[in-house]
Amino acid sequence: MPRTLSSIARQLRSQVRELSFGPPVTHVYNPLDYAWKAHDQYTKRWGQGRKRVVFLGMNPGPWGMVQTGVPFGEVALVRDWLGIDAPVGKPDPEHPKRPVEGLACQRSEVSGRRLWGLFAERFDSPEAFSVEHFVANYCPLVFMEEGGRNRTPDKLPAAERQALLGPCDAHLRALCAVLQPEWLVGVGRFARDRATAALADMPVQVVQILHPSPASPLANQGWAARATQQLTDLGIW
């Protein structure tokens, strides 16, 4: 039976459950667990068929995929543009400073609002976008310190990071085997570097665009225009 995005996500979910992480990380969220129904709805609705371009992020943000199960999934755009309406549960344990409220969350993820907002502005509908495009994350996990601070995968201790890279690399390879993209667009350097390593022997062109994070001064100076120009210069758009 051919593999599907749903089946490979289930495998990744199972593999990362077996990993353990120590201080300073105190909480680990896995949206593939508590937000599975929303994530599965996203992949089944918008991840069917071959995709010419896959956009790849690092890992979920606290007000994006953590809430919605969708990569870069800013709540309003996931709910109102992508039409995701599946229930979202709670991580266990839940960090008191990073509650999960699902599609009812009132916070907005800036990176997700910028990325999906660009797609919504450029394409008439999510159907038009999904003909050739798909958005994924390299790592499904969110790491939080005691005070609620986010710790990105590249900042994990070496042994923990290496244990995580294996299943994430394998998932990315499986995802590209299913979607057969011509282009893998790393949203930021980390995603590009991981894709370059994981897909070295696959016929995919790996490139990078500026990450839309508000922590980036360049991203705060017209991110959409800069990203559009980068994609145009690369010949993707």
Backbone as CSV, one residue per row, in Angstrom:
resi,resn,N_x,N_y,N_z,CA_x,CA_y,CA_z,C_x,C_y,C_z
1,MET,0.846,-1.200,0.000,0.000,0.000,0.000,0.887,1.258,0.000
2,PRO,0.610,2.228,-0.879,1.413,3.457,-0.908,1.348,4.201,0.423
3,ARG,2.450,4.810,0.798,2.476,5.578,2.032,1.750,6.899,1.840
4,THR,1.184,7.402,2.913,0.464,8.667,2.896,1.081,9.605,3.919
5,LEU,0.761,10.903,3.825,1.244,11.850,4.824,0.740,11.467,6.210
6,SER,-0.464,10.933,6.282,-1.025,10.518,7.562,-0.218,9.369,8.166
7,SER,0.120,8.379,7.362,0.834,7.218,7.896,2.255,7.572,8.325
8,ILE,2.923,8.448,7.578,4.294,8.789,7.970,4.294,9.717,9.180
9,ALA,3.259,10.544,9.333,3.154,11.382,10.532,2.879,10.527,11.762
10,ARG,2.078,9.482,11.602,1.834,8.564,12.713,3.136,7.894,13.152
11,GLN,3.951,7.522,12.184,5.230,6.888,12.517,6.139,7.858,13.252
12,LEU,6.219,9.099,12.773,7.040,10.103,13.450,6.516,10.339,14.872
13,ARG,5.214,10.441,15.012,4.605,10.643,16.329,5.032,9.535,17.291
14,SER,4.998,8.310,16.828,5.380,7.168,17.657,6.860,7.213,18.022
15,GLN,7.708,7.572,17.065,9.147,7.569,17.312,9.567,8.655,18.302
16,VAL,9.015,9.859,18.171,9.449,10.937,19.066,8.876,10.769,20.471
17,ARG,7.805,9.993,20.617,7.280,9.706,21.955,8.316,8.987,22.819
18,GLU,9.190,8.250,22.193,10.163,7.439,22.922,11.376,8.244,23.374
19,LEU,11.480,9.482,22.931,12.635,10.311,23.279,12.426,10.985,24.632
20,SER,13.519,11.294,25.308,13.446,12.018,26.580,14.380,13.218,26.537
21,PHE,13.991,14.258,27.245,14.742,15.517,27.230,14.883,16.023,28.656
22,GLY,16.091,16.460,28.982,16.372,16.904,30.341,16.479,18.411,30.461
23,PRO,16.816,18.899,31.667,16.953,20.334,31.909,17.938,20.972,30.923
24,PRO,17.665,22.231,30.528,16.656,23.128,31.094,15.231,22.926,30.550
25,VAL,15.025,21.960,29.652,13.675,21.690,29.164,12.864,21.006,30.263
26,THR,11.689,21.550,30.538,10.794,20.960,31.545,9.494,20.442,30.937
27,HIS,9.099,20.972,29.770,7.857,20.566,29.118,8.117,20.342,27.630
28,VAL,7.561,19.272,27.103,7.648,18.973,25.674,6.225,18.760,25.156
29,TYR,5.849,19.563,24.171,4.531,19.408,23.542,4.708,18.691,22.201
30,ASN,3.791,17.769,21.932,3.768,17.099,20.633,2.375,17.264,20.015
31,PRO,2.195,18.261,19.153,0.886,18.464,18.525,0.386,17.266,17.721
32,LEU,1.301,16.382,17.318,0.849,15.178,16.611,0.081,14.249,17.545
33,ASP,0.173,14.485,18.849,-0.640,13.750,19.819,-1.971,14.476,20.050
34,TYR,-1.904,15.581,20.802,-3.144,16.209,21.273,-3.899,16.966,20.174
35,ALA,-3.205,17.357,19.093,-3.862,18.052,17.978,-3.883,17.183,16.719
36,TRP,-3.856,15.862,16.907,-3.777,14.959,15.767,-4.934,15.148,14.794
37,LYS,-6.146,15.282,15.297,-7.305,15.377,14.400,-7.180,16.593,13.479
38,ALA,-6.698,17.698,14.017,-6.528,18.906,13.205,-5.395,18.718,12.202
39,HIS,-4.282,18.146,12.662,-3.154,17.912,11.751,-3.541,16.956,10.630
40,ASP,-4.244,15.899,10.989,-4.646,14.908,9.991,-5.638,15.509,8.996
41,GLN,-6.521,16.353,9.484,-7.449,17.033,8.577,-6.686,17.921,7.601
42,TYR,-5.680,18.612,8.099,-4.855,19.478,7.254,-4.159,18.672,6.158
43,THR,-3.499,17.573,6.533,-2.756,16.811,5.527,-3.694,16.153,4.519
44,LYS,-4.829,15.657,4.980,-5.744,14.978,4.064,-6.461,15.956,3.132
45,ARG,-6.709,17.158,3.619,-7.409,18.145,2.787,-6.465,18.861,1.839
46,TRP,-5.264,19.179,2.313,-4.376,20.051,1.539,-3.064,19.390,1.120
47,GLY,-2.882,18.118,1.438,-1.628,17.445,1.114,-1.770,16.303,0.127
48,GLN,-2.827,16.330,-0.671,-3.050,15.258,-1.630,-2.326,15.529,-2.948
49,GLY,-1.762,14.487,-3.534,-1.126,14.619,-4.844,0.286,15.168,-4.763
50,ARG,0.931,15.246,-5.919,2.283,15.780,-5.982,2.273,17.288,-5.733
51,LYS,3.343,17.791,-5.157,3.503,19.223,-4.906,4.828,19.676,-5.511
52,ARG,4.776,20.725,-6.276,6.015,21.229,-6.871,6.925,21.858,-5.825
53,VAL,6.325,22.446,-4.780,7.081,23.178,-3.767,6.624,22.764,-2.371
54,VAL,7.580,22.422,-1.520,7.308,22.195,-0.104,8.057,23.254,0.700
55,PHE,7.329,23.991,1.527,7.931,24.938,2.465,8.145,24.214,3.789
56,LEU,9.342,24.348,4.356,9.695,23.602,5.557,10.131,24.535,6.673
57,GLY,9.447,24.449,7.814,9.839,25.200,8.987,10.654,24.350,9.950
58,MET,11.104,24.957,11.045,11.926,24.247,12.027,11.064,23.361,12.926
59,ASN,10.214,23.980,13.743,9.333,23.256,14.659,8.192,24.180,15.064
60,PRO,7.181,23.681,15.744,5.995,24.497,16.038,6.292,25.708,16.916
61,GLY,5.497,26.746,16.706,5.531,27.920,17.565,4.402,27.847,18.587
62,PRO,4.535,28.543,19.725,3.573,28.415,20.828,2.167,28.907,20.510
63,TRP,2.039,29.809,19.537,0.709,30.322,19.184,0.327,29.919,17.757
64,GLY,1.112,29.006,17.185,0.827,28.516,15.844,0.459,27.046,15.873
65,MET,1.374,26.178,15.428,1.075,24.752,15.368,0.757,24.171,16.741
66,VAL,1.312,24.738,17.800,0.977,24.278,19.150,-0.525,24.357,19.386
67,GLN,-1.158,25.385,18.815,-2.596,25.568,19.006,-3.433,24.845,17.954
68,THR,-2.915,24.725,16.742,-3.742,24.305,15.619,-3.376,22.972,14.988
69,GLY,-2.162,22.466,15.276,-1.728,21.235,14.630,-1.255,21.425,13.202
70,VAL,-1.197,22.676,12.729,-0.819,22.991,11.351,0.500,23.757,11.357
71,PRO,1.488,23.361,10.569,2.757,24.081,10.525,2.574,25.569,10.223
72,PHE,3.221,26.416,11.016,3.066,27.871,10.922,1.600,28.282,11.088
73,GLY,0.827,27.441,11.753,-0.638,27.564,11.730,-1.240,28.644,12.590
74,GLU,-1.092,29.885,12.196,-1.751,31.004,12.871,-3.256,30.741,12.911
75,VAL,-3.848,30.923,14.093,-5.205,30.428,14.355,-6.228,30.937,13.342
76,ALA,-6.292,32.245,13.130,-7.342,32.804,12.266,-7.224,32.277,10.834
77,LEU,-6.005,32.192,10.314,-5.825,31.718,8.942,-6.117,30.226,8.817
78,VAL,-5.734,29.457,9.821,-6.048,28.021,9.808,-7.554,27.808,9.850
79,ARG,-8.216,28.540,10.701,-9.665,28.383,10.871,-10.445,28.954,9.691
80,ASP,-10.091,30.182,9.275,-10.934,30.904,8.319,-10.510,30.734,6.866
81,TRP,-9.214,30.516,6.608,-8.766,30.352,5.220,-8.619,28.885,4.861
82,LEU,-7.927,28.124,5.715,-7.754,26.701,5.429,-8.990,25.877,5.791
83,GLY,-9.844,26.423,6.629,-11.087,25.737,6.955,-10.934,24.548,7.883
84,ILE,-9.886,24.545,8.700,-9.698,23.449,9.644,-10.657,23.650,10.826
85,ASP,-11.407,22.604,11.167,-12.400,22.739,12.238,-12.371,21.576,13.220
86,ALA,-11.286,20.810,13.239,-11.193,19.651,14.126,-10.889,20.092,15.559
87,PRO,-11.344,19.329,16.531,-11.057,19.663,17.935,-9.586,19.450,18.261
88,VAL,-9.097,20.249,19.208,-7.715,20.157,19.679,-7.742,19.909,21.181
89,GLY,-6.990,18.911,21.630,-6.959,18.575,23.041,-5.892,19.352,23.797
90,LYS,-5.373,18.742,24.848,-4.385,19.387,25.714,-3.138,18.518,25.833
91,PRO,-1.960,19.134,25.848,-0.752,18.367,26.147,-0.726,18.003,27.633
92,ASP,-0.008,16.946,27.975,0.093,16.520,29.361,1.539,16.155,29.665
93,PRO,2.193,16.947,30.555,1.634,18.079,31.291,1.626,19.364,30.454
94,GLU,0.765,20.279,30.820,0.650,21.572,30.136,1.378,22.630,30.952
95,HIS,2.186,23.439,30.260,2.907,24.518,30.943,1.908,25.623,31.290
96,PRO,1.889,26.092,32.544,0.908,27.117,32.931,1.036,28.422,32.151
97,LYS,2.230,28.696,31.629,2.417,29.928,30.859,2.204,29.725,29.359
98,ARG,1.979,28.492,28.932,1.775,28.203,27.511,0.561,27.293,27.343
99,PRO,-0.635,27.825,27.701,-1.832,27.001,27.586,-2.197,26.735,26.128
100,VAL,-2.809,25.589,25.894,-3.301,25.253,24.566,-4.814,25.433,24.564
101,GLU,-5.284,26.352,23.731,-6.714,26.644,23.627,-7.268,26.300,22.258
102,GLY,-6.423,25.720,21.420,-6.881,25.288,20.108,-7.330,26.450,19.228
103,LEU,-8.353,26.211,18.436,-8.825,27.224,17.493,-9.545,28.372,18.177
104,ALA,-9.716,28.291,19.487,-10.296,29.397,20.247,-9.221,30.342,20.772
105,CYS,-7.952,30.011,20.563,-6.856,30.843,21.058,-6.931,32.242,20.460
106,GLN,-6.777,33.249,21.310,-6.862,34.640,20.865,-5.506,35.221,20.472
107,ARG,-4.427,34.509,20.775,-3.096,34.992,20.408,-2.825,34.707,18.937
108,SER,-1.977,35.529,18.340,-1.637,35.364,16.929,-0.151,35.110,16.777
109,GLU,0.205,34.065,16.052,1.606,33.734,15.779,2.093,34.599,14.612
110,VAL,3.013,35.514,14.880,3.449,36.461,13.858,4.038,35.742,12.643
111,SER,4.918,34.769,12.881,5.538,34.056,11.758,4.487,33.393,10.886
112,GLY,3.519,32.737,11.520,2.460,32.073,10.769,1.550,33.051,10.053
113,ARG,1.270,34.175,10.703,0.424,35.189,10.065,1.109,35.753,8.821
114,ARG,2.414,35.932,8.912,3.150,36.448,7.753,3.216,35.412,6.633
115,LEU,3.553,34.157,6.969,3.717,33.135,5.935,2.388,32.799,5.263
116,TRP,1.416,32.349,6.045,0.116,31.999,5.461,-0.600,33.229,4.920
117,GLY,-0.333,34.401,5.521,-0.929,35.627,5.001,-0.439,35.943,3.604
118,LEU,0.854,35.694,3.343,1.391,35.873,1.997,0.700,34.936,1.013
119,PHE,0.535,33.681,1.413,-0.111,32.714,0.528,-1.562,33.108,0.262
120,ALA,-2.262,33.569,1.302,-3.664,33.959,1.140,-3.797,35.189,0.248
121,GLU,-2.786,36.068,0.300,-2.815,37.278,-0.527,-2.485,36.965,-1.986
122,ARG,-1.577,36.027,-2.195,-1.113,35.729,-3.548,-2.057,34.797,-4.303
123,PHE,-2.699,33.889,-3.572,-3.552,32.893,-4.215,-5.017,33.163,-3.873
124,ASP,-5.884,32.925,-4.840,-7.298,33.226,-4.662,-7.953,32.375,-3.583
125,SER,-7.406,31.195,-3.354,-8.032,30.263,-2.421,-6.986,29.258,-1.947
126,PRO,-7.255,28.562,-0.835,-6.326,27.503,-0.427,-6.265,26.375,-1.450
127,GLU,-7.354,26.176,-2.190,-7.336,25.171,-3.255,-6.304,25.537,-4.323
128,ALA,-6.250,26.819,-4.683,-5.289,27.267,-5.695,-3.856,27.130,-5.177
129,PHE,-3.643,27.460,-3.911,-2.315,27.328,-3.321,-1.881,25.863,-3.282
130,SER,-2.784,24.984,-2.886,-2.403,23.592,-2.635,-2.224,22.771,-3.900
131,VAL,-2.550,23.330,-5.053,-2.291,22.605,-6.296,-0.810,22.258,-6.410
132,GLU,0.052,23.202,-6.023,1.493,22.996,-6.182,2.298,23.149,-4.896
133,HIS,1.668,23.551,-3.796,2.410,23.919,-2.595,1.909,23.167,-1.362
134,PHE,2.834,22.949,-0.430,2.492,22.355,0.860,3.454,22.913,1.900
135,VAL,2.970,23.045,3.140,3.779,23.567,4.237,3.948,22.475,5.295
136,ALA,5.192,22.222,5.700,5.494,21.188,6.687,6.490,21.734,7.706
137,ASN,6.674,20.984,8.783,7.717,21.284,9.763,8.695,20.131,9.831
138,TYR,9.940,20.453,10.089,10.968,19.419,10.227,10.755,18.618,11.510
139,CYS,10.611,19.307,12.617,10.443,18.673,13.928,9.046,18.965,14.449
140,PRO,8.333,17.965,14.985,6.971,18.204,15.463,6.904,18.671,16.914
141,LEU,8.028,18.670,17.619,8.011,18.914,19.059,8.316,20.365,19.417
142,VAL,7.758,20.778,20.558,8.020,22.095,21.139,8.682,21.877,22.493
143,PHE,9.760,22.604,22.745,10.523,22.441,23.982,10.427,23.735,24.791
144,MET,10.050,23.609,26.067,9.878,24.783,26.914,10.664,24.633,28.198
145,GLU,11.211,25.747,28.636,11.926,25.776,29.901,10.962,26.114,31.031
146,GLU,11.441,26.038,32.247,10.578,26.227,33.417,9.821,27.541,33.372
147,GLY,10.476,28.602,32.936,9.830,29.903,32.898,8.923,30.122,31.697
148,GLY,8.841,29.139,30.810,7.992,29.251,29.625,8.754,29.608,28.362
149,ARG,10.046,29.850,28.506,10.849,30.210,27.336,10.947,29.037,26.364
150,ASN,10.843,29.352,25.080,10.970,28.336,24.044,12.444,27.997,23.817
151,ARG,12.738,26.699,23.662,14.097,26.261,23.328,14.017,25.516,22.001
152,THR,14.698,26.028,20.996,14.614,25.435,19.665,15.474,24.175,19.582
153,PRO,15.165,23.272,18.635,15.889,21.998,18.547,17.396,22.146,18.416
154,ASP,17.855,23.195,17.747,19.294,23.363,17.559,20.009,23.724,18.854
155,LYS,19.261,24.097,19.880,19.856,24.470,21.167,19.804,23.334,22.181
156,LEU,19.329,22.161,21.779,19.307,21.010,22.675,20.725,20.466,22.862
157,PRO,20.990,19.780,23.978,22.286,19.106,24.139,22.535,18.149,22.980
158,ALA,23.792,17.922,22.673,24.161,17.176,21.471,23.511,15.799,21.403
159,ALA,23.521,15.057,22.507,22.959,13.698,22.484,21.463,13.725,22.223
160,GLU,20.758,14.652,22.855,19.312,14.771,22.647,19.015,15.207,21.212
161,ARG,19.805,16.136,20.715,19.598,16.632,19.354,19.819,15.518,18.343
162,GLN,20.848,14.747,18.519,21.131,13.666,17.575,20.034,12.612,17.582
163,ALA,19.509,12.296,18.759,18.425,11.315,18.846,17.181,11.810,18.128
164,LEU,16.984,13.121,18.129,15.815,13.716,17.475,15.974,13.785,15.963
165,LEU,17.192,14.054,15.497,17.408,14.255,14.062,17.104,13.004,13.245
166,GLY,17.383,11.830,13.793,17.163,10.594,13.038,15.733,10.428,12.558
167,PRO,14.741,10.412,13.457,13.360,10.264,13.007,12.859,11.453,12.193
168,CYS,13.345,12.657,12.498,12.898,13.830,11.738,13.451,13.796,10.308
169,ASP,14.706,13.391,10.150,15.280,13.232,8.813,14.502,12.172,8.024
170,ALA,14.227,11.046,8.681,13.511,9.958,8.002,12.114,10.397,7.583
171,HIS,11.453,11.162,8.439,10.116,11.655,8.103,10.169,12.608,6.914
172,LEU,11.168,13.489,6.889,11.283,14.425,5.780,11.523,13.691,4.470
173,ARG,12.346,12.674,4.504,12.594,11.877,3.311,11.301,11.182,2.847
174,ALA,10.567,10.639,3.797,9.316,9.964,3.452,8.295,10.956,2.899
175,LEU,8.245,12.149,3.497,7.320,13.175,3.021,7.640,13.558,1.581
176,CYS,8.932,13.719,1.282,9.314,14.089,-0.084,9.109,12.931,-1.056
177,ALA,9.217,11.704,-0.573,8.931,10.552,-1.436,7.459,10.522,-1.815
178,VAL,6.587,10.957,-0.908,5.148,11.001,-1.184,4.798,12.181,-2.094
179,LEU,5.302,13.372,-1.747,4.904,14.593,-2.463,5.728,14.836,-3.724
180,GLN,6.925,14.271,-3.797,7.804,14.385,-4.958,8.006,15.832,-5.426
181,PRO,8.404,16.725,-4.507,8.574,18.123,-4.898,9.817,18.347,-5.752
182,GLU,9.758,19.388,-6.576,10.955,19.858,-7.269,11.794,20.732,-6.341
183,TRP,11.103,21.475,-5.471,11.760,22.455,-4.602,11.414,22.180,-3.150
184,LEU,12.412,22.252,-2.299,12.213,22.260,-0.853,12.718,23.614,-0.374
185,VAL,11.814,24.433,0.106,12.157,25.789,0.538,12.273,25.814,2.054
186,GLY,13.499,25.888,2.537,13.694,26.020,3.970,13.321,27.424,4.415
187,VAL,12.393,27.505,5.346,12.011,28.805,5.911,12.983,29.063,7.061
188,GLY,14.084,29.678,6.725,15.166,29.872,7.677,16.297,28.882,7.435
189,ARG,17.444,29.167,8.050,18.668,28.397,7.800,18.600,26.985,8.353
190,PHE,18.050,26.810,9.558,18.023,25.480,10.161,17.282,24.502,9.263
191,ALA,16.101,24.885,8.798,15.314,23.994,7.944,16.062,23.684,6.652
192,ARG,16.700,24.692,6.073,17.469,24.458,4.852,18.605,23.477,5.095
193,ASP,19.344,23.665,6.186,20.490,22.805,6.463,20.069,21.365,6.727
194,ARG,18.975,21.172,7.483,18.508,19.818,7.742,18.023,19.160,6.461
195,ALA,17.325,19.910,5.623,16.849,19.348,4.357,18.013,19.004,3.438
196,THR,19.020,19.843,3.412,20.199,19.574,2.590,20.850,18.257,2.987
197,ALA,20.947,18.016,4.293,21.564,16.785,4.776,20.663,15.576,4.536
198,ALA,19.377,15.718,4.847,18.467,14.568,4.782,18.146,14.152,3.354
199,LEU,18.153,15.116,2.437,17.691,14.848,1.065,18.842,14.826,0.064
200,ALA,20.056,14.614,0.545,21.244,14.727,-0.313,21.184,13.837,-1.542
201,ASP,20.568,12.673,-1.425,20.531,11.753,-2.562,19.163,11.702,-3.241
202,MET,18.335,12.706,-2.975,17.013,12.757,-3.599,16.962,13.910,-4.612
203,PRO,16.151,13.783,-5.655,16.115,14.806,-6.720,15.260,16.013,-6.339
204,VAL,15.691,16.702,-5.288,14.981,17.878,-4.788,15.968,19.030,-4.692
205,GLN,15.585,20.194,-5.190,16.422,21.381,-5.055,16.103,22.058,-3.725
206,VAL,17.082,22.155,-2.854,16.886,22.744,-1.531,17.389,24.185,-1.536
207,VAL,16.510,25.102,-1.148,16.847,26.521,-1.122,16.318,27.111,0.192
208,GLN,16.505,28.403,0.360,16.129,29.055,1.616,15.496,30.403,1.339
209,ILE,14.497,30.749,2.170,13.985,32.116,2.205,14.115,32.652,3.622
210,LEU,14.010,33.949,3.746,14.081,34.615,5.036,12.971,34.111,5.959
211,HIS,13.328,33.824,7.202,12.312,33.409,8.170,11.472,34.614,8.570
212,PRO,10.149,34.443,8.710,9.281,35.577,9.032,9.221,35.937,10.510
213,SER,10.122,35.421,11.320,10.084,35.682,12.757,10.223,37.164,13.074
214,PRO,9.453,37.661,14.043,9.608,39.062,14.466,10.944,39.320,15.152
215,ALA,11.689,38.250,15.486,13.024,38.421,16.063,14.054,38.822,15.012
216,SER,13.664,38.738,13.740,14.574,39.088,12.651,14.319,40.532,12.200
217,PRO,15.309,41.417,12.329,15.113,42.803,11.883,14.711,42.898,10.408
218,LEU,15.305,42.063,9.548,14.954,42.093,8.133,13.505,41.679,7.906
219,ALA,13.043,40.687,8.673,11.668,40.219,8.513,10.658,41.288,8.924
220,ASN,11.081,42.184,9.788,10.184,43.261,10.227,10.169,44.443,9.265
221,GLN,10.945,44.324,8.193,11.000,45.394,7.188,10.445,44.878,5.865
222,GLY,9.186,44.490,5.887,8.522,44.032,4.670,8.863,42.603,4.314
223,TRP,8.558,41.661,5.229,8.922,40.265,4.992,8.273,39.726,3.723
224,ALA,6.998,39.995,3.518,6.284,39.416,2.368,6.945,39.808,1.054
225,ALA,7.308,41.079,0.921,7.943,41.543,-0.308,9.317,40.891,-0.489
226,ARG,10.074,40.771,0.602,11.402,40.150,0.515,11.294,38.676,0.139
227,ALA,10.370,37.952,0.783,10.214,36.530,0.490,9.733,36.313,-0.936
228,THR,8.801,37.158,-1.373,8.301,37.055,-2.744,9.425,37.273,-3.746
229,GLN,10.280,38.251,-3.472,11.404,38.514,-4.372,12.375,37.340,-4.385
230,GLN,12.627,36.765,-3.207,13.528,35.607,-3.160,12.967,34.439,-3.986
231,LEU,11.676,34.164,-3.824,11.051,33.070,-4.555,11.007,33.347,-6.059
232,THR,10.847,34.603,-6.423,10.855,35.001,-7.835,12.260,34.838,-8.420
233,ASP,13.260,35.293,-7.687,14.642,35.192,-8.160,15.070,33.730,-8.327
234,LEU,14.553,32.863,-7.469,14.879,31.445,-7.557,14.171,30.747,-8.705
235,GLY,13.147,31.405,-9.253,12.379,30.793,-10.332,11.238,29.911,-9.856
236,ILE,10.929,30.004,-8.562,9.844,29.199,-7.997,8.500,29.855,-8.276
237,TRP,8.442,31.186,-8.148,7.238,31.956,-8.467,7.527,32.847,-9.667
